[in-house]
Amino acid sequence: GGNYGPGRDNDGYGPFGGRWGGPSQSYINSRQKILIAHGVLAALAFVLFFPIGAIIIRLGSFRGVWLVHGLFQFFAYLVYLAAFGIGVWMVNNLPINLLDSYHPVIGIIVFVLLFFQPILGFVHHLKFKKYRRRTFWSYGHIWLGRIAITLGIINGGLGLLLASDAPAVTGFRPSRGQIIAYGVIAGVMWFLWVAAAVIGERRR
């Protein structure tokens, strides 16, 4: 078997139990589906779910808003974990060293940052209930979230560029229109999220 994607082990078995002898169309199709799943899940997490969850806590004023925020961000985190897991698979299975690129390295950094985010958020909530004001934990949670979401959005664009650079390996070349569309949608969501943060701070 060739080492071009899913099931590149010496036994030549693919992820669905099929056997092939080299980099056939089935390799390319599998890689393409996996790559698209990675991109779609990561984009949903960073361009849609994480910003919406952050907007909720900034503009929401209903009882239990912190709980809705926490659950929403936890859901976004699970979506991102799925994308990250696929990314790890690609690093280990695609026949190029992806870690030479910015995209997977930033992805790993974001993964580490987000690991601490719910911990900081929980401690912030406990301290805020006690002191009724922001503490060190609050600012850590707020700014870690801002950095992670911004990095995640930027990294989505870098991922599209990486896929464009190596279509023979990834099996997928995003069109110029797709890259522009991502940039526009991501930019609008980032702006709305920042605007919500500014409005939320002015309300304090």
PyMOL commands that set and color helices and strands:
alter all, ss='L'
color gray80, all
select helices_A, chain A and resi 25-59+65-93+98-100+102-131+136-165+167-170+176-203
alter helices_A, ss='H'
color red, helices_A
deselect
rebuild
show_as cartoon
